[in-house]
Amino acid sequence: MDEKNEPTVEQSLGLLSEALGKAAADIRAVRDAVDSARKDMAAHSGSHTREIIRDAERAVVRLKETEESLRDVLKDLVQAD
């Protein structure tokens, strides 16, 4: 890709900001659903699928990776000042 087609820093940060806003709302909704499911599961002992465990573990890994990436962005912004 040549320089004419590369996004500017401002464009990249705008896209990141938009994605963070959407992700924040999604994460809040998922957290509420997870907390509700945990309460239900505690009240009704029973079998739960292994897929829940697998998907939860995968989500935790990806959230940690995202957190590291966002820390890198913050470091870059601080160094740019």
Secondary structure, 3 states (H helix, E strand, C coil): CCHHHCCCHHHHHHHHHHHHHHHHHHHHHHHHHHHHHHHHHHHCCCCCCHHHHHHHHHHHHHHHHHHHHHHHHHHHHHHHC
